[in-house]
Amino acid sequence: MFPVDYAVRGAVAVLGLANAPVNALSRALCSGVMENFRKAAADDAVRAIVVIGRGRGFCAGADISEFGTKPPPDAINLRHLIAAFDGSAKPMVAAIHGNALGGGLELALACHWRVAVAGARLGLPEVKIGLLAGAGGTLRLPRLIGVEPALRMMVSGEPIDGASAAKLGLVDQLVDGDLEAGAIAFAERLLAEGRALRRVRDIAPPTVAPDFFAGFRAALRKTTRGFQAPFLSVDAVEAGLGLPFDEAAAREEATFVKQLGAPEAKALIHSFFAERKAASIPDVPPDTPTRPIKHAAVIGAGTMGGGIAMALANAGIPVTLVDSAQDALDRGLKMIAGNYARTVERGRLSQADMDARLGLITPKVGYDDLGAPDIVIEAVFEEMAIKKQVFAALDRACPPGTILATNTSTLDVDEIAAATTRPAQVIGTHFFSPANVMRLLEVVRGKATAKDVIATTMKLSRDIKKVGVLVGVCEGFVGNRMLRGYLREADFLIEEGALPQQVDAVVTGFGFPMGPFAMADLAGLDVGWRIRKGKAATRPNHLRYSPISDRLCEQGRFGQKTGAGWYRYEKGDRTPKPDPAVEALILATAQELGIQRRTVGDTEILERCLYPLINEGARILEEGLALRASDIDVIWLNGYGFPAYRGGPMYYADTVGAKVIYDAVRRYETVHGEVWRPAPLLERLATEGGRFADFGRE
C-alpha cells in the first residue's frame, strides 16, 4: 500500500499525503501520488485536484535517508510529480498546513494555485544540508515573489509563515477553519469562474538591476564564509532569469546532483542525522515516562541564569528567578528586559510577546517559599563549595519530586548530588552562553541519576529549542575537556614562535568564527584565571604550563570588557588589534622559560590545535562518556563554533584518516611529551583502518 489516500468530493479529487511523520518524499510516497494523480486525471467526473498533507503538515521535503541509494529503474521521483502537476489539464491546488519545505514547497509550486493556513511554514532549507533546491525551486519561487525575497529564503534556509507567504504572492488564499474544505471550495470557485490555469513556469522572469547579483554575492560573502551552497543558489536564480525554463531546470538539476557528492553536503547531512541520533539513549528508551515541567526555578540572576530564565520563558514555562540579594536580582531583570527590548527593536519579537515573556519570570530573594517547581536549575559561581551549599539548601526547600539541575561546566555532578538526600533527582544541565541563544545543552548523567530524570531533561531541551546531548561525568564533560588541549597548544605555540594573530588567522581560515585568543578575550580572561588559581595547588609540577594568560590578568587585561586582553580594543569597537605590549610579554616569557623561538608554520598550528581535540575525543569515546562519535560532533558544532561544513571534529577525523592523525600525534609526542600520548582507540583505528563513526555505545 502506498502512503497516499484518495477521495472525490463532487468534482474535486483530493490526494492526501500520508507518509508519517512529516510526509517525506520517499519513493513509495512519490509512486502513490503519481498513481492517484493519474486516476484523477483519467476520471472525467473529476475537474480539479487538491493535494493536501495528512497529519502534522503538507510535506517536509525529500527523504534524505534515500540519498545515495540507487533507485529502481522505473522509480517515480519528485521531478516526475512536478512535471505531471505542472502539465495537468485540470487545475491543481496545493492545500498547505504545517511544513511545506524543500521538495514539499517545490511540489506546491508546481501546482497552479496554493492555499494555506496562516501558521503554515513554507521554505527552501536545502542550504542547511549543503544543497540547493533541485526540482525547479530556484526558477519558480523568484517568478512568484521576486528575486530578492526568493534569494533571502534560499540562502538563509529559513521558512516564512503562511500569512507572510500570502502577502508575497506565494500563497493565493489563506484558509480559516477546515483546510480541506476551504481548498475544495477554492477549487470549485476556480471552476465556476472558468479561470485559466496559472503555471508558474509560464510567468515572465522578473527583472533586476544590472549590478544586483554582484552586490548580493558580495553581501553574502560576509555571512557565509566557507559555504558553497548559498552561492550555487544565487547562480541558479541568475541563470533562470536568462535561460529558457527547461534549459535552466536542467542546469539546476545537474548542479544539485553534483553538489550532493560535495564534502560540504556530506558533512551537513551527517550533522542533520547526528542531531537526531543524539536523542537516542540505549538504556532510556523513547517510551520512558517523563515528568511535566509546568514551573521552573533558576538560581542565580547573572548572565547565565538570566539567559536560562529567558530560554524557559520563551517556551512558555513560568520561572522563578532567585538570587541572594535584591540588587543582583534587579540587575538580572534589567539585563533580561534589555535583551528582549533589543529583539523587539530588530523586529524579531512583538511588544506583546515581550511583555508576556517577562510576565512569566517572577523574581525572588532567597530560597524560602519557592513553591513546588518541577525543576530547579542552579547557575551560581563555578566553585564546588558554593554549589554544594546551594544544593543542600534546595534539597531542604523543594518537594521530594523536584529535579535539581546544575549548570556547572566543569565540576563533578556526583559530588554536588552527594550534598542532597536525592542523588537520583540530580542532573547536570550545561548551558552555553548566551543561554537564550546558544543551541547546545550538555545533559550530564550522574551515577545515580534516574532514567525518568534523564528522559525529562532531554525532553525539556527540545521544548526550549536546545539540542540536548547526554554525556558522562568527568572534568569538563565532553566539550570543555576537549577544549583544554586546543587552548593548551595555542598557548604553547605563541611561546615557541607564533603570535596570537597568526594562530587566530589559521583557525578562522579553517572555518571557526573566532580563533582561541579572540574567543578568550570575548569570554573574559578572568574566568579561566579564577579556575586556574583554584587548581594551582593540584597542578602536576612535571607538566608544562604557560603563564602568559595569568600575567595578562595580573595587569588587569581581562579582554574586551577592559579594552585589552590578548588584543587591544578601541572604545566602542570590538575589532581585535594586535598589541606590541602583548608581543613583548610573550617574548620576555619565552626567554625566561628558556624557549628558543622559531618560525611556526600554519600547518603545524592547525594540527596542534585540532588533533588534541580528536585525540581527547577518542579517549572520551572509549571511556563511555559520550555515546557515539556523532554526539561529540553535535557538541562541537553547536557549542564551540566548529565549522558546520566540516561535520565536527570526529567526522573531520574520519575524512582525514585515523592513520594520518595518529602519525602526527606520535610525532608531536616525541617533541612535547605525554600530553600528546595517543589515545588507545586512535591507535587501534589507525592500525585497523577503522573510523570513529563505527565506534559507539549503542
N, C-alpha and C positions, 0 to 999 in steps of 0.2 A: 504493500500500500504506500502510495506517495503521500507526503505530509501536506496535502492541499485538500480543502473542501470546496464543493461546488454546489451552487443553488441558483435557480432562476426566479426572480421576483418580477412578475409582469413581463416587461420587455427587456429587463436588465439582468444579465448574468453576473453573479458575484463569485469571484475567485478568492478564497481565503487561504493565506499563507499560514501554515500550522506546524512549523518546524521549531518547536520549543527548544530553548527558552527565548531566543532572540530572532527566530526566523532567518537564520544564516542561510546564505545561498549555496547550499550543498548541491551536489549533483542530483540527489534524489528530489530535492525541492524544485530545482530547475526543470527536471523531467516532468514532475507533476504539474507545474504551472503550464508548461507547453502543452501537455496532453489536454488539460482543461480549457486552455485558450483555444485550441483547435476545435474542441467540442462546441464552444460558444460561437466561434467564427462560422462553423458549419450549420448552426441552428438558425433557420430563417425566422423563428419566433423571437430570437434574441437580437435586439437592435443596438444595445450598448453594453459595455463590460466595465464592472468595477473591480478593482484589485484592492484588497484590504488585508491587513495583518491581524492574526488572532493573538490573543494573549497580551504580552506587555508592550508590543509595538508593531510597526509596519515591517521593517526589515533592517537589521543592523549591519548588513553588508556581506562580504564574502565569508565563506567558511575557510579560514586561513589554515586550519588543520589539513586541508586538502592541497595547500600549496606544495609544489614539488613532487606531487604524486601523479602518476600517469593516468589520464582518464581513458575509459574505453573508447574505441574509435567512433562510436555513434553517440557519445555523451552529449547531452544538451547543456549549454553553458549560458552565462549571463548575456553574452553578446547575441546569442540566438534569440533569447527572450526579447532583448531590446529591439532587434530588427523586426521581430514579429509584432510587438506592441506599436512601434513607430509606423509600420506599414499597414496596420489594421484598417480595414474599410469601415469598421464600426468604432464609434467613439470609445476611447479608453480613459477611465477616470481612476486615479490613484487616491485612495482614502487613507490618510496618514494620522496615526496617533503614536505616542512613544517615539522610538528612534526610527528615522529614515536616514541611514548613514552609509557612506561609501557606495557600494554597489546597490544598496537599497534605494538611495536617492537617485542613482543613475537609472534604476528601473522606473522610478516615479517620473523622472524627466523624459523618459521615452513614451509615457502616456501623454494623451493630448491635453488633459486637464488634471489639476491636483486640488483636492480639498483636504483640510486638516483641522485638528483641534488646536486651540491657541497654545497649549502647552507642549505640543509635539516638538521634537528636536530634529532638525534637518542639517546635514553637513557632509563634507567630504574629508574624512580624517585620515586618508591614506598616508599623508606625510608623516604621521606618528609611527608608522611602521616602515618608513623609508621608501615609500612608493608615491606614485601619483595616481589620480583617477584614470582608469584604463579602459572604460567602456563608454566613452563619449562625454564624461562629466566635464572635462576641460573645454569642450566645444559647446555643449548645450547650456550650462549654467551661465556663462557670460552673455549668451543670446537673450536669456530671460531677465537677468538682473543687472547687466552691465559688467564691464571688465573689472573695474577696481573692486566692487563688492564681492565679485566671484573669486578674485585672486585672494582677497583677505580671508575668505572662508577656506580656500585651498591651502595657503601657506601656513595658516595657524592651525588648521585641522579642527578648529572649534565650531560646534554647531550653533545655529540660531534657532529661536523658538518659532512656533507656528505663526504667532502674531507678527513677528518681525518679517518672516518669510512672505506673509500676505502683503505687507507694506512694500516689499521689494519687488513683488510680482512673481515670486517663486510659487506661491500658493494662490489659486484663483478664488477660493472662498473658504472662510472659516465656518466651522460647524459647531453649534452649541447642541448639547444633548447627544442623542444616539448617532454615532458617526456613520454606521452602515446605512441607517435610514436617511440621514442627510445626504450621503453620497448618491444613493439611489434617486432621491428627489432631484439632486443636481443633474444627474444623467437624464432623467425624464424631462427636465426643463430644456436641456440641450436639444433633445429630440423634438420637443414641441415647438421650439423656436427655429428648428432646421439649421442650427449652427454648423458651419463648415468645420472640418477637422483642423485643429491647430497643432501642426507638427513643429516641434521646437527646431528641428534641423532646418526648416524652411524659413525661419526668421532671419532677416538680414543680419550679418555680424555687426556689432556696434563699432563705432569709430573712436579712436583715442588720439591724443596729441602725439606728434612725431617723436617726442623725447620721453613719452610716458614709460615705456618699458625699461629704458636705460635708468631712469630715475627710480623706478620701483625696485630694480635689481640692486642699485646702489644702497637704498634704504634696507633692503633685505639682508645684505652682507653684514650689516651691523648687528643683526639679531639672530642669524642662523649660521654662524661661523662653523665650518666643518661639515655641514649637511649639504647633500646634493639634491635631494628630492624636492625641496621648495623651488629651486631654480628650474628643475625639469617641468614643474607645473607651469611656471611662467613661460618657458619655451613653448609648451604645448598650446597655451592660450594664445600666444602671439602667432603661432603657426595657423591656428584655427581661424584667425581673422583674415588671413591672406590666401589660404589654400581652399580648393573645393572641399566640401564637407567630408566626402568619402576618403579623399587623399589625406586630409588632416586626421581622420579617425584611424586610418591605417598607421600613420606615423605615431599617434598616441599609443596605440596598442603595442607597436614594436618597442617603443621606449619603456612601456610598462614591463613587458616580458624581459627586456634586457636588465632593467633595474631590479627585478625580482631576484636575480642572481648576484647583485652587488653586495659587497661587505656591509654597507650601511643598512640595507633592508634585512639582511640575515641577522645582524646584531639587534635591530629594533624588534624584529619578530621574536627573537629569543627573549628580549626584555618583556614583551607583551605576555608571552606564556609564563615567564618566570614569576611575574607579579601574581598571576592566578594560581600558580602552583604553590606559592608561599602560604596560601590559606589552608593548604592540605597538611594536616599533622597526623602522622600514622596512628598514634595511640589516643588521639582526641577526634573521633570520627565526626562527620558532619551532623549526625543526629544527637550529639551530646547536648543535654539541656543547657540553656543559657538563662541568665538572670536578667530581668528587665532593669534597665538603667533609666529611672524616671527622675532621679535627683542626684546630683554630684556635688562634691565639695573639693576645693583646691586650696592647699595650704601654702601660703607664700604669695604675696601680691607683687613680686618683682617682674622683670621682663619675661621670664619663663612662665611663672604662674599666671600672669595676665594673659599671655598667649594661649595657654591651655584653657583658661576660662573662656576665652573668645572662641576657641575651637568647639567647645561644648555648647556654648550659646548659639553658635552658627548652625548647629544641628538641632536646635530647639530643645536642648536639655537644660532645665533650670540648674543653676550652680551657685553655691555659697562660696564666696572668695574670702579666705581667712588670713589675717596677719596678726602679729602680736602687738602692733602699735597702730594707732589711728592715722598718724602721719604717713606711715608706709602704705597703709590701705588707701588713703586719699591719693597718693602719688600713683599707685597702681590703677585706680579707677580713672584718673586723669589720662594716663597713658592709653588705656583701653578706649576711652571716649575719643581721644585724638586719632587713634588708628582707624576707628570706624569713620570718623569725620573725613579723614583723607580719602577713604574709599568712596564716600558719598560725593566728595568734590570731583573725583575722577569719573563719576557716573556709573560706578560698578555696584552701587547699593542705593536704595531709596532711603529718604529720611525716615519714613515709616518703619522700614526694616531695621534701620539702625536703632531707633527708639525701642522696637520690640526686643531686639537682642540685648540691649543694655538693661531692659526690664527683667531679663532672665537672670541677671547677675546681682546677687544680694551680698553686700559687704558685711563683714562681721569681725570683731576683735575678739580673739581667744577661742578656745575650743568648747566652752560651755554652751549648752543648748544648741548643738549642731543639728539637732533633729535626728532623722534616720536616713542619711544619704545611702544610696545603693553602692556608691564607690567614692573613696576619698583619694585624691592624687596629691602627694606631697611634692613640693618644689621649693625646698629651702636650700641653704648653703650646702655645698658638697663636702661636708665634714661628717664623719661617722658618728661622733658623739652627739651632734645636733640631730642627725637623722634618728638615732635610737631614742633620744629623748622625745622627739615628736611622735614616733610610732607608739611608744609606751603610753603617751597621753591620749592618742587617738584610740588605742585599744580600750582604754577606760571610758572614753566619751561616746564611742559608737556602738550601735547594736551588734550582736554577735554575727549577723549576716552581712555586715558591710565589708566590701572588698577594700583592702588597704593597699594602695599602689604607690611606689616610689619612683620619682623621676631621676634617680641617680644615673649618672653617665659612666661611672667607673666603679662604684663601691659594691661590696658583697651583699646581695639581696638576702641571702640566708642569714647573715649576721644581723641585718636590720629586722628580719622576720623574728629572730630569736628574742627581740625586745618586746614581743607581744605574746599573748596566750593563744593566738590564732594563726600560726605559720601557714596553714593551708589556704588562708584567705589573703595572703600577701603575695604580690607580684610586682615585677618591675615594668614601668611604662616609660621608656626613654624617648621623650620627645626631642625634636631638634629645633633649634632657634632660627627664625621666629616660629613659635609653635602653632600659631594660627595660619601659617603659610606653608611651612615645610611638610612634605607628604609622608616622610618616614616615621614609623613608630616601632622601635625595637621592644618587643614584648619579652620580658626576661622571666624565665621559668625557674623558680626556686626548687630546691629538692623536695619541699613539702607542698608546693602549690597544687591545689585541687584542679582536676580536669575541667570542671564546670567553670572555675575561675578563669582558666586559660581560654576556654571557648567564649566566655562572656567578654573578655578583654579583646580578643580578636574580632568579635562582632562589633564591639564599641569602636575599634579602629576604623572599620568600614563605615559605621554610622557617622563618624566625624570626618569622613573623607580622607583617612590616612591609609597608607599601605603598611599593614602590620606584618612583622616578620618575627617568628619565635626564635629566641636564642637562649643559650645556657648561661650560667653564672661563671664569670671569670673577670679579672680586672679589665675594665674597658669593654666587656662583652665582645661583640664582633667588630663593629665599625671602629671604635676608638682603640681597640687592641691592635688592629691592623695599622691604624694611623700612626702609632708610635714609631714604627720602623721608617715610615715615609718621612716624618719630621726629623727623626734622628739623623738620617742620611743627608737631608737638606742642610742641617746644622754642620755636619762634618764636611760637606762639600765646600762650604764657604770658608772653613778653616784651612782647607787643603789647596784652595786657589780660585774657586769661583766667587762670584758676588751675588747678593740676593736677586738683583735684577736679571742676571743670567739664568739662575735656577728657575725663577718665576717664568721667564720667557720660554724656556724649554717645556715646562709643564703646561703652560697655556697653549703652546704650539701643539702639544699632544691632544688638547681638547678640553682640559679643565677650565672652568670660568676664571679661576684665580690660582696663582701659584702659592706655595706654602707660606712665604713671607708676607705677601699681601693679605692672605687669608688670616694670618696671625694678627696682623695689625687691625683688621676688621673686627675680629673676635675680642681683641684686648689681650695684650701680653701679660697683664697682671693675673688673669685667670689661671693660666698654666704655671705662672711663677708661684702662686699660692699653693697649688697642688704639689709642685716640686719641693717647696720648702717643707711641706708636711711629710714628705717621703725621704728627705735628705738623710735622716738617721739610718734608714734601712737600705740606702743605695749601695750596691756592691762596689767596693773600692777598686776592684780589678778591672771594671768596665770603663771604657772611655766615656767621658761626659763633657759636653760643650757648655761653657759658662757664659757665652756671649749674650744669650737672651736674658739671663739673670742680670748681667751688667747693664743692659739697656733699661731694665726695670728699675735698677738701683738709681739710675739717672732720671727716673720719672717718665721714661719714654714707654707709654703703655699702648701706643698705636694711634689709630685715627682719633680717638676721643681726647687725646692730649696733644694732637697735632704732630706727633713724632713717635716713631717706633723703629721698625726696620727701615722705613722710609720717612720722609718729612712730608707734611701736608699743608698747603696754603689754607687760610681761613675760608670756609665755605666751599672748599674744593676737595673731593675725596681721591683725586688722582695721586697715586704714589710717585714720589720723586726721589731718585737716588740721593743719598746724603753723604757727603765726604766724611762727616764725623763718624758715621757707621763704618765706612770703609776703613778709617783709621783705627777704630776699635777692633775690627776683625784682624787687621794686620798685626796690631800690637798683641792681641791674644794668641794668634798663631805663633808669633815669635816667643812669647812667654812659655807656650806649651812645647816649644822645640819642633814645630811643624814647618818643614821646608815647603813653601807654597810653589805650585806648579800650574801649568795650563791644564784646565779640566775641560774635556770635550763635551759636546752636547749629548752624544750617545751615552757616555758614562753617566751623565746627570740623569738622563731618562731611566736607564737601567737601575741606578741606585735608588731612585725614588719609587719606581714601580715594582721592582722584583721583591723588595721586602714585604710589600702588600700581599703578593701572591704566595710567597713562602709562608707567611703567617696565616694566610687563608687556608693553606694546606694543613697546617697544624690544627687550626680550629675545626676543620672538617674531620680530621682523624680523631680528635678528642670528643666529637659528637656535640659540639657547642653550636653548630649550625646543621640543619637537617640535610642540606644539599648545597652544591656549589652555586646554583642559581639564586638561592636565598642571599648569599654573600653579594652577588651581583646586584640584587634588588636594593640591598642596604647601601651600597656604594653609589649606585645610580641616583637614588632618591635622597640620600643624606649627605653626600660628600662631593657631589659635582663630577663624578666620573663621567666622561663623555658618553652620551647615550649611543652614539653611532659606533662605539667600540664594545658595547654589550656588557660592560662590567669587568672587574679585574680577573675573575676566574674564566669567563668566556674569552677574554682577550688572551689569557694564558694558553687556552686551547688553540687559538688561532696562531700564536707564535710557536707553540710546541713545548711540551714539558722538558724535552731533552735540551733545547736551546736555553731555556731559563735555568735548568739545573746546572748546566755547564757554567753559565755566568755566575750563579750563586757560589759555586765551588771556587771559581776564580777569585771572587771578592772575599771569600772566606780565608784564602791563603794570605791576603793582604791585611784584612780588617778583623780577623779573629772570629770568636764564637758567635757573635751576634748574627753572623751570616751562615751559621751552620744550616745545611739544607734540611727541610722537613722530611721525615721518612716517606710520607706519601708522595712528595715531589720526586724523591729519588726513585721510588717504585714506578711511578708513572713514566719517568724518563727511561728507565730500563725496559719497561714492558711496552712502551709506545702508547700508553693509555691517555685518557682525557679526564679532567676534573668533572666534566658533565656526566660521566658514567659512575661517579662515586657519590653515594648518599646514604642516608639512614631512613629510607622509605619504609 
